[in-house]
Amino acid sequence: MHKNLTITSVLGILTIALGAFGAHALKEKLSIDGLHSFETAVRYQMYHVIVLLFVHSYQGFSEKTRNSISVLFFIGIALFSGSIYVIQLTEITAKSIWFVTPLGGLFLVLGWSAMSWSFAKKKSTINS
């Protein structure tokens, strides 16, 4: 659990740093669309950092469930937000890694699905 919270905290730090970097250093370097894309990556990263903090504070999840959801979100953040950062900050074009961003989105959806499934399973156990 502490390892996942450490990773989550580091992702939170990176989110703030990347957001500030985007707002100040990239304003003149990226197109409006590029800046918007970068901001989307930062926003989705922060959403999932906040959700990960919830996942690790919610006592209703087993350690196995916490770890599963965390891994799905970590992979999703790395692939979704990470690919957008790479596209916007390097010479790599979206055409060459087009599949990475939606794959990251799929992992984020899987994380939410795992969390939803855990809640649904818990509710049905309580009602039985």
N, C-alpha and C positions, 0 to 999 in steps of 0.2 A: 504494500500500500504506500509506504513512504517513497519508494522509487517512482511510482506513478505520480504522486503529488509533487515530487521534485521536478519531474519532466513537465508536468502541468505548469508549475511556477516558472520554469525556464521559458516555456512557450508564451506565458503571459508577459514576461520581460521582453522577449523578442517581438511580441505583438506591439507593445508600446514603442519600442525602438524603431521598428519598421514603419509604424504609423507616423511617427515624428519625421523619420527619414523621408517618407513619401510626401508628407505635407510640406516639407521645407526644401529638401535637396532635389527632389524629382519634379517639382513644379515647372521648372524651366526646361527639363530634359525630356519629359514624356509628352506625348500628345494628350489631348483631353480624354480620348478613349483609353489610352494606356494608363493614365492616372486613375481613371475610374475603375479599370480592371485591377490595378494594384490595391486600391481602396477596398474593393470587394474581397480580395484575398485577406487583407488585414481584418476586415469586419468578420468574415467567416471564421478566421482563426480565433478571434476574441470570443465569439459566440460559443465556440466549442471549448475554449479554456474555461469559461464560466460554467458550462454544462459539466465538464470534468470535475470541477470543484464540488458541484452538487452531487455527482455520482459518488465521490469519495467521502462526502459528509452524510449521505443518506444511509441510515442504519438498516434499512430493509433489504439492501443488496448483500449477497454473500461476497466473499473475497473473490471467488471465481467469476462471478457476474461483473464485479467492479473491474477486474483485470480484462475480461473479454471486451467490455464496452470501451475501456481505456485504449486497448490496442487498436480497435476499429477506428476510434476517433484520432489516435496518434497517426495512424497510416493515412486516414482521410485528410488530416491537416497537412501532412507532409506532401501528399500527392496533389491535392487540390490547391491549397495556398502556395505550396512550394513550387509547383509548376508555373503558376502565374508569376511568382517572383522571378523565376529563372527567365521566363519569356520577356518580362519587362526590363530586367536588369542586365541582360546579356544579348549577344547577337543571335542566340537561338530563336528561331521563328516558331510560331504556334503550329505551323504546318508540320514541323519535324517532330513535335511531341504532342500533337493534338489529342491523343488518346489518354494522356496522363491526367489531365484536369477532370474529365468525366469519371475516370476510374476513381480518383480521389473523392468525387461527389458520391459515387456508389458506396465507398467505405463509410462516409458520413451517414448516408441513409441506413446502412447496415448497423451502425452504432445506435442510431435512433430506434431502429427496429428491434435490436436486442434489448434496449431499455424498455420499450413499449411491451415487448413480449414478457419481460420480467415482471412488470407491473400487472399485466393481465393474468399471468400465472399466479401471482401473489393474491390478487383479488379473488380468483376462483378458489384458491386454497382457503381463504378466509370465509367465503360464503358456503363452503362445503360442510 
